[in-house]
Amino acid sequence: MQRIILIITLIGFLALTAVAVWFHGVWGIFEPHFKSFGAAQVFVDLIIALVLFMVWMWRDAKSTGRNPWPWIILTMLTGSIAPLIYLITRKNLKDI
């Protein structure tokens, strides 16, 4: 059940990302975050959350015998997409 929820979330987020890139381009996704302190706060909050997830993912990958580097690099390039895929491909979601 958890995996299904993650897959649905990933598909929805990929669709939203595709539409955003189609209409605004890659830079257009980031541009609004530099126009106000409020928008910058949301962007920095996302970065903090992703860094916290990368720390957890690093430790989890090491403890489960996975190489953490591809996941860390993909997270830095794709944001939340890589962590969602990491969780979907994790063998035992009940250990989380």
N, C-alpha and C positions, 0 to 999 in steps of 0.2 A: 504493500500500500504506500509506504513512504517513497519507494522508487517511482511509482506512478505519479505521485504529487510532484516530485522533482522533475520528471520528464515533462509533465504538463507545464510546469513553471518555465522550464528551459525553452520549450517550443513557443510559448507566449512571449517570452523575453526576446528570443531570436526574431520573431515576427516584428515586435516593436522596434528592435534595433535595425532591422532591414528597412522598415518604413522610415525611421529617423535618418538613416544614412542616405536613402533614396531622395528624400525631400531636402535634407540640409547638408549632406556630405559629412565626412568624418570630422572636419574642423567645426562644422556647425553644431555638432553635439557638445563640444567643449566650450565654444565661444560664449554662451550665456553665463557661464560660471565665472567669467572675468569682468562682468558688467556691474555687479553689486556685491556688497559684503554678504548679503543673505544668500545669494547664489553660490558665492565662494564658500560659505559655511557648509552648504549641502555637499559641495564637491570635496572639501577637506574631510567631512564626515565619512563619505564613501571611501576615501583613501585610507582613513584610519581603520574602518571596518574591514577592508580588504587586506591590510597589513596584519591585523589580528587573525584573520582567517588563514593567511599565508603561514603565520607562525604555527597555528594549529595544524595546518595541512602538512607542513614540514615534519613536525613531530609524528603525526599519524602515518605519513608515507614511510618514514624511517622505521617505525614500529611494525608496519605491515609488509615490509620488504619492497616497497615501491620507490622508484627514483623521484625525489621531490622536484628536481630542477625543471623538467618540462612543465610541471604544473605551476611553479612559481613564475616562470617566464610567460606562460600563456595567461596567467592571471594579470600580469603587468600589461599585456597586450590587449586582452579582451575584457578585463574587468570581471564581473560576476559570472560570465559564461563559463570560464574554466573551472571555478569552484563547483558550479552546478554539475558539470560533466564529471569532475573528480568524485563527487558524492554519488552520482548515478553509477559510476564504474567501480565503486568501492564494494568489496565482497560482502561485508557484513554491516549493514546500516544500523543494526540494533546495538552495536558497540559504541555508538556515538553518544 
